[in-house]
Amino acid sequence: MTAQDSINDYWTGRAPGYAEYQLRPERLADDTAAWSEVWSSELPPAPLDVLDVGTGSGQVASVLAGLGHRVTGIDLSEGMLEQARATVKGVDFRLGDAVTPDLPAGSFDAVTGRYVMWTLRDPAAAVRNWIRLLRPGGTVAVVDSTWFPHGPQSFYEPEVWQALPLARATSIAPTAAVLEEAGLTGVTVTPLTTIYELDRKYGVAPGHDLQTQYLITGRL
């Protein structure tokens, strides 16, 4: 079994609980409004053709579709895709690898991803492949944080952690550097203060600390 196989199996096992947490009713409306603002602040006006990589249970894809974009969501976890298809309408969910998406060149205006960069086996190759999918002037916009600066956690095997270059990053700078080194221009890093405040109000996911998330954006 490869490291990627282990990752896929892990997220399939977690899919029902993960989807339920993402949709918890006490903060769903606030989350939708806040994330709509995050994505609309960095993407041109709808409608765009958007690829959401590592789409998971489809929350980002749902927000993007709600903004009027034509969204394709890919993931390698069959369990996550089942959750996404059951709860999100108007999105084309497909089995697909965020590192090597098998899609036509120049077929998207933007590539998005949330909480994906840290768990990519080859983030540099992934961003280069996303650029191949973009039309001229296209955008890559990803959200992530320094989730595990103190080292590996129990939900991945040690050999999996060793295969993930960004998993133990202690700052967001290495993630931004991946976008810059791939050839994207105007790379910016924006702290998501509204999301931080929502996490402080409602609490964070089990096993996580309250910490700042960042939007990292670059253009072709």
LOFI-761089 format. One line per field, with one value per residue (C-alpha): residue in one letter; x, y, z; residue number from 1. Coordinates in steps of 0.05 Angstrom, whole numbers, plus 32768, in hexadecimal, padded with zeros to 4 digits. Example, Ala and Ser with C-alpha at 12.3 -4.5 7.8 and 13.67 -1.06 7.14 Angstrom:
! residues 2
aa = (a s) .
px = (80F6 8111) .
py = (7FA6 7FEB) .
pz = (809C 808F) .
i = (1 2) .
This chain:
! residues 220
aa = (m t a q d s i n d y w t g r a p g y a e y q l r p e r l a d d t a a w s e v w s s e l p p a p l d v l d v g t g s g q v a s v l a g l g h r v t g i d l s e g m l e q a r a t v k g v d f r l g d a v t p d l p a g s f d a v t g r y v m w t l r d p a a a v r n w i r l l r p g g t v a v v d s t w f p h g p q s f y e p e v w q a l p l a r a t s i a p t a a v l e e a g l t g v t v t p l t t i y e l d r k y g v a p g h d l q t q y l i t g r l) .
px = (8000 801B 8019 7FE2 7FB9 7FBE 7FA8 7F6D 7F57 7F5E 7F32 7EFE 7EF9 7EF1 7EC2 7E7E 7E96 7EBE 7E82 7E55 7E86 7E8C 7E40 7E32 7DF4 7E08 7E3D 7E2A 7E0D 7E48 7E79 7E56 7E57 7E9F 7EBA 7E92 7EB6 7EFA 7EF2 7ECF 7F06 7F3B 7F15 7EFA 7EAF 7E85 7E7B 7EC0 7ED4 7EF3 7F16 7F14 7F4C 7F48 7F00 7EF1 7EA8 7E9D 7E95 7EC3 7EA3 7E5F 7E72 7E91 7E53 7E29 7E52 7E3D 7E7B 7E7C 7EA1 7EC4 7EDB 7F0E 7F26 7F46 7F1B 7EDD 7EBE 7EC6 7EA9 7E6C 7E60 7E69 7E39 7E05 7E05 7E1D 7DF6 7E0D 7E56 7E78 7E9B 7ECE 7F02 7F44 7F8A 7F99 7FE2 7FD7 7F90 7F7E 7F5A 7F64 7F98 7F7C 7F37 7F2F 7F31 7F44 7F5D 7F49 7F5A 7F4E 7F77 7F98 7FDF 7FF9 7FE3 7FFD 8035 8053 8038 8069 8053 800B 800F 8034 7FFC 7FC6 7FE8 7FE3 7F98 7F90 7F7D 7FA6 7F9E 7F84 7F88 7F9F 7F82 7F8E 7F80 7FAB 7FCE 8007 7FDD 8013 8052 8062 8068 803F 7FFB 7FDD 7FAD 7FE4 8019 8061 8074 803A 8051 8096 8078 8055 8085 8056 8037 8064 8070 8077 8063 8039 8075 8088 8041 8045 808B 806E 803F 8076 80A8 8074 8071 8033 8038 8021 801E 7FFC 7FF0 7FB2 7FA2 7F59 7F44 7EFA 7F05 7F30 7EF9 7EC5 7EF3 7EFC 7EB0 7E9B 7ED9 7F09 7F09 7F1F 7F6A 7F76 7F8C 7F6F 7F9D 7F9D 7F8D 7FA9 7F91 7FCB 7FBE 7FE6 7FD6 7FED) .
py = (8000 8045 8082 809E 805E 8067 80AF 809D 8066 8094 80CA 8098 807D 80C3 80DC 80D6 80F9 812C 813F 8143 8172 819F 81A5 81B0 81DC 820D 822D 8219 825C 8282 8253 8259 82A5 82A9 8277 8298 82D8 82B5 8296 82D0 82FF 82DA 82BF 82E8 82EF 82B1 828A 8269 8221 820D 81CD 81BF 818E 8160 8174 8145 8149 8183 81C0 81ED 81D4 81E3 822B 8236 821B 8249 8283 8270 824B 820A 81DB 8199 8178 8140 8113 80CF 80BB 8096 80A0 80EB 80ED 80C6 80FB 8133 8116 810A 8151 8180 818E 81B0 8197 8163 8136 8106 80D5 80F8 8104 814B 8141 8127 813A 8117 8152 8179 81B1 81F7 81E1 820A 8253 8243 820A 820B 81DF 81E3 81BB 8196 81B0 8192 814C 814A 8118 8148 818F 81AB 817B 8187 81D2 81CA 819B 81CC 8202 81D5 81D3 821F 824E 828E 82BB 8282 827E 824C 8259 822B 822E 820C 8215 81F9 81C2 8194 81BC 818E 8150 8114 8105 80C1 80BF 80B3 807E 8098 8086 80B0 80EE 80E5 80E7 812B 8166 819B 8173 818D 81D3 8206 8241 824C 8265 8221 821A 825F 824D 8211 823E 826F 823B 821B 825C 827F 82CA 82FB 82C6 82E2 82C6 82E0 82CE 82BA 82E1 82D5 828A 8290 82B6 8282 824B 8272 827B 8234 820B 81E4 819C 8167 8161 81A7 81E7 822C 8247 8275 825A 827B 8286 827F 8298 829D 82AB 8291) .
pz = (8000 7FED 8019 7FEC 7FF5 8041 803C 8010 8041 807C 8060 8047 808E 80AA 8073 8097 80D7 80B0 8085 80C2 80E4 80A7 80A4 80EE 80EF 8126 80FA 80B3 809F 80BC 809A 8057 805A 8071 803E 8006 8016 8018 7FD3 7FB1 7FCA 7FA0 7F64 7F2A 7F25 7F14 7EEB 7EE9 7EDC 7F1F 7F33 7F7D 7F8D 7FC9 7FCD 8007 801C 7FED 801A 7FF1 7FB0 7FCD 7FDE 7F9A 7F77 7FA3 7F88 7F42 7F2A 7F02 7F31 7F29 7F69 7F6B 7FA3 7FAB 7FE7 7FCF 8013 8010 7FCA 7FE2 8017 7FE5 7FB3 7FE9 8004 7FCD 7F8D 7F4E 7F51 7F25 7F58 7F3B 7F54 7F47 7F61 7F78 7F67 7F20 7F0B 7ECA 7EAA 7E69 7E68 7E68 7E7F 7EBF 7ED4 7F1C 7F48 7F92 7FCD 8017 804A 8011 8009 804B 8038 7FF0 7FE2 7FAF 7FB5 7F83 7F4D 7F5F 7F55 7F13 7EFC 7F13 7EEA 7EAD 7EB7 7EBA 7E83 7E7A 7EB6 7EE1 7F2C 7F60 7FA4 7FDF 8029 805D 809F 80C9 80E5 8101 8112 814C 8120 8109 8126 8131 80F6 80C2 80C6 80CF 8088 806E 8094 8077 8031 803B 8032 8050 8088 80BF 80A6 80DE 80B3 8075 804E 8030 8014 7FF3 7FD9 7FB5 7F8D 7F7D 7F67 7F3A 7F13 7F2E 7F34 7F68 7F9E 7FDC 8022 8047 808F 8094 80D2 80C7 80C9 8107 812A 8117 8132 8172 8178 8167 8176 814A 8132 8165 8167 814D 816E 8160 812A 80EF 80AA 806C 8024 7FF4 7FAD 7F6D 7F24 7EE1) .
i = (1 2 3 4 5 6 7 8 9 10 11 12 13 14 15 16 17 18 19 20 21 22 23 24 25 26 27 28 29 30 31 32 33 34 35 36 37 38 39 40 41 42 43 44 45 46 47 48 49 50 51 52 53 54 55 56 57 58 59 60 61 62 63 64 65 66 67 68 69 70 71 72 73 74 75 76 77 78 79 80 81 82 83 84 85 86 87 88 89 90 91 92 93 94 95 96 97 98 99 100 101 102 103 104 105 106 107 108 109 110 111 112 113 114 115 116 117 118 119 120 121 122 123 124 125 126 127 128 129 130 131 132 133 134 135 136 137 138 139 140 141 142 143 144 145 146 147 148 149 150 151 152 153 154 155 156 157 158 159 160 161 162 163 164 165 166 167 168 169 170 171 172 173 174 175 176 177 178 179 180 181 182 183 184 185 186 187 188 189 190 191 192 193 194 195 196 197 198 199 200 201 202 203 204 205 206 207 208 209 210 211 212 213 214 215 216 217 218 219 220) .
